[in-house]
């Protein structure tokens, strides 16, 4: 379970929140076909595929995707709340 949460956190860092790689990721995504680029910017998609590669299990990949989405949503709501203060 700890591995699953760790992978979900890393996926969110890669897709949105880790600033140093975002410029390079944007450059790569702009040069890829749209369907491949979406895998690198969507936390649910990236969580599913990375979970599937790491765990080699569909249920664990789906759970990784869900946890990635929940973490992404929590961070988004915290940022909205922080900006209102």
C-alpha positions in Angstrom: 0.0 0.0 0.0 2.9 2.4 0.8 4.3 1.7 -2.7 1.0 2.5 -4.3 0.8 5.9 -2.5 4.4 6.6 -3.3 3.9 6.0 -7.0 0.8 8.1 -7.0 2.7 11.0 -5.4 5.5 10.6 -7.9 3.0 10.6 -10.8 1.5 13.9 -9.5 5.0 15.4 -9.1 5.7 14.5 -12.7 2.4 15.6 -14.2 1.9 18.9 -12.4 3.7 19.8 -9.3 7.4 19.4 -9.7 8.4 22.7 -11.3 11.9 21.9 -12.5 10.8 19.3 -15.0 7.6 21.0 -16.3 9.4 23.1 -19.0 11.2 20.0 -20.4 8.0 18.0 -20.2 6.0 20.7 -22.0 8.7 20.7 -24.8 8.4 16.9 -25.1 4.6 16.9 -25.0 4.4 19.5 -27.8 6.3 17.3 -30.1 4.4 14.1 -29.4 1.0 13.0 -31.0 -1.9 14.2 -28.9 -2.9 10.8 -27.6 0.6 10.1 -26.3 1.0 13.6 -24.9 -2.2 13.3 -22.8 -0.5 10.4 -21.0 2.1 12.7 -19.6 -0.2 15.5 -18.5 -3.1 13.6 -16.9 -2.5 12.3 -13.4 -5.2 9.6 -13.8 -3.7 8.3 -17.1 -0.1 8.4 -16.0 -1.0 6.8 -12.7 -2.8 3.9 -14.5 0.0 3.2 -17.0 2.8 3.6 -14.5 0.9 1.5 -12.0 0.3 -1.2 -14.6 4.0 -1.2 -15.6 5.2 -1.3 -12.0 2.6 -3.7 -10.4 1.6 -5.7 -13.5 -1.9 -5.9 -12.1 -5.0 -4.2 -13.4 -6.7 -3.7 -10.0 -3.5 -2.1 -8.5 -3.1 0.0 -11.6 -6.7 1.3 -11.3 -6.2 1.9 -7.6 -2.9 3.9 -8.4 -4.9 5.9 -10.9 -7.6 6.7 -8.3 -5.1 7.6 -5.6 -3.3 9.9 -8.1 -6.6 11.6 -9.0 -7.4 12.1 -5.3 -4.0 13.6 -4.5 -4.3 15.9 -7.6 -7.8 17.0 -6.5 -6.7 17.6 -2.9 -3.8 19.7 -4.0 -6.0 21.7 -6.4 -8.6 22.4 -3.7 -5.9 23.4 -1.2 -4.4 25.9 -3.8 -7.9 27.4 -4.4 -8.5 27.7 -0.6 -5.0 29.2 -0.1 -5.6 31.8 -2.8 -8.9 32.9 -1.2 -7.2 33.8 2.1 
